[in-house]
Structures are given as C-alpha cells and as structure tokens.
Amino acid sequence: MAATRGEFSSRFGFVMAAAGSAVGLGNIWGFPTQAASNGGAAFLLVYLALAFTLAYPVLMVELVIGRYAHANAVNALRRISPSAAIGRIGAGVGIAGVVVASLILSFYAIVAGWMIAFGLASVMALMGQHGAAAWLTSFSFSSNVLFMLLFMSLTIGIISAGVSNGIERWSARLMPVLIATLVALVVYVMTLDGAMDGLKVYLLPDFERALSPKLIVAALGAAFFSLSLGVGTMLIYGSYINDNENLPVVGGLVTLVDIMIAVTAGFLVLPAMYVALHNGVEIFTATGQLISEDTLIFTVLPELFATMGIAGIVVSITFFALMSIAALTSSISMLEVPVAYAIEEHNLPRKKAVLVIGGLIALASLTILLNFEALFGFVITFTTRYSQPLLGLALCIFTGWLWHRNTVLKELQKGAPDVAAGWFWKIWPWYIKFFCPVIILAIFAQSIWG
Ligand code: PHE
C-alpha cells in the first residue's frame, strides 16, 4: 500500500463520478435494446423491480466495503474476512472482478468506438464529405479497430491523471448536459408519426412475458451492468469517499439517477424504432425478431436525426459526442479496477500500470474484433449476464455472513449517525444475508432448469 490514495473532494463530485460510472452504454445502448427485444414494458417492469430490490442493496455492499477498507476489492475482501483461509477466497472473488471488469472494457471500447465514429460521421456530413461519412458508419474492420484504439487511448489518458483531477472533473461537467439532451430528444420524438406505437410497446406490459426466466435473467444482468456492480468498480469508488458521507443516501441518489436515465433512454429508443419502422426502415425479421440488436440504436437514431433536416446533423453530433463521453466516464471506472489492484497489490507506479493494463485490454478488444461473430455476444453474455450477478452474490455473502455485523453498522454510522434507528438498517442486513443470495440463485436456477 505504498501509493497515496485519492479522495473525492465533494459529495456532488462523488455522486457525479459514481453516476458517471453507472450511466453509460448500459443505459442508452444496453437497456433500451434489451427492452426492445424482450417485450418492452414487461422488461421495464422486471428491470425496475430488480434494480431497486437487488441492485441497490448490492451497490450498498460495495460502497460500505470500499469505504471501510479504503482499498481495492482484492485487499478489501481479504480484510473483512474472519480467517486467512476465507480471506484467500475473498481475494479470489476480487481477482475475478478484476478480470471481468477488464473483459467488460474490451467489448465496451468497441461499442464506444462506434459512438465516436458516428459522431464524426455527422461532422463529415456537415462538411459535405459524404464518402468519409459512409466509411465511418460502415462498421468496417479498419474503422472498428481505429476507433476502439482511440477510445482506449482516451481512457488511458484520463486514468493516468488519477482520481480528482481526472475522474471527478470530467463527470461533474458533462452528466447534466447528457440528461438535458436526452430529455429534449424524447420530447421531439413524441411529435413524430409512429412514436405512439413504440410508447405502447414500452408501457403496456404483457405479464406472461414478464415471468419468463430468459427475460428475468436478462433484466438482472442489465441492472447489474448498468449500476457497474460485482466487478469492484463501485467498491473502489466507495474507497475514495470520505467518512462524512451518508452512504445509503448517496448510493440511493446514484441508483435513482442511473435508473432514470435508462428509463428515459427507453422513451427515446423504443418510439424512435417505430418512427423508423413507419418511415420504411426494416428493424424486425419476418418472425418479429430484431434484425441486429448490437447495432439497433445506430440504425434507428440516425433515422430519427434525419427527420430533422440540417438541424439533425447538429443534434446527431451532440448526441454521439455526449454518448462517447458517457462511455468514457464509465470506461475510466472499469480501467481503475485492474489499475488500483496493480498499484496497491503489486506496487506498480500508476502511469506504468495504466499503460500495461490498457494495452492488454486493447489487445483483447482486437481479438474480439478479429472474431466478432464468435466472441462479441459471448463476452457480453458471460460478463454482464452471468459474472456480474454472481460476483454480486459473493459480495452479499461476504458482507451478510462473514463480516462482523457491528463493524458494518459502525462504518455506516460514520456519515449517518442515526442509521441504526432508520428503515435502511432494519431491511438491508436481512436483504443481503437472505433475500439477495436466494433470489439471485433462484433466477439462475430457473434459467438453467426452468
Ligand atoms: N455501468 C456502465 C454502463 O452502464 C458499465 C459498467 C459496468 C461500468 C461495470 C463499470 C463496471 O455503461
């Protein structure tokens, strides 16, 4: 532990940084796409239920462990373990988180690269360079590699700068602009023909579908992915919060902001899909499946922007620029996971750790791009749908069963002296001890045997 640890300088800064980590492609690319391919409202309903009852409690687990240990997940889990043997298992869970966070970044950088390329394509269109614009939106191997590398370089650059200079400053400035743009786009899309069909799909649930095991697993993965859970990101951010903060409140704020943005993005993307459909764009196959989930928003949103004439080009630039930035405030929180581990456990200097690990992750991205059909979907499913909830489950067991209850309470009381008397302490310990592990296991059991 030779390195001096950074700290967030204000509550607003922390909430913005943690929300910056949470809000990203998961909200605007992942959630709406999943909702669109899983029955709209049914998915929304299950997602909301799981986000509040499972994801928020797990987020609190990570924040409490992080701030208590003031360390990365590997070290932190070792420290809250009652014996050396259990500590080794804890360290193993932490290391699994380091690996999964790195794998998430390896596909994330590809999608974020698409965001940058689409933003630049609109700049080119504005300048009359239609050939360049067409190449930028072609998803060709060369453009995919180029923009993945560009995105990874930006991530590496910011992470080299450390916590409050890098992470906090960026997040606090740009998040509010993203929210305003989203809301403006939602208002606009509602005025177009076809939007109401999308709205209906998004808001009128088919309850039979809501109970399908496949949908529930997908919604669980989406909620954990969107809140950056399981891999130690929030644990590390928690380790940078100072002791005066009321953790249940800041955790609640982050959850609310994250869920609100995902739900708002749904109000944009589902109506936009049906507007595109209305305008003759093919998005469904004859059997009603989405033609390409991965690139859905890159089909329907440009179609939406095109209805705005020349103004649409400016809106498109703004939207994709903001999305690239939202992706960046998430990717830096992913890269911080292996980097903090390398600095604190292996005494590597920050700059060197960032370069080596960032380079390895870029190589992993390249491997995915070289075997796109086989690997892209596989890595996403493996990391977000399975690994994140199962790692979250492990964190619940460590906190609920192995960590001393009084120590947990003392940690919470630091910034919230009355916590023992309030509703949070009445429900949460029970939740993470029994409810979360049982429900997560039940959801997986259902999806395997159901
Ligand atoms: N929550 C981020 C998003 O929604 C993704 C993420 C996952 C970030 C895991 C960090 C760790 O885009």
Boltz pocket constraint, residues with backbone or C-beta under 6 A from the ligand:
constraints:
  - pocket:
      binder: B
      contacts: [[A, 21], [A, 22], [A, 23], [A, 24], [A, 25], [A, 26], [A, 27], [A, 101], [A, 104], [A, 224], [A, 225], [A, 226], [A, 227], [A, 228], [A, 229], [A, 231], [A, 233], [A, 330], [A, 331], [A, 333], [A, 334]]
      max_distance: 6.0
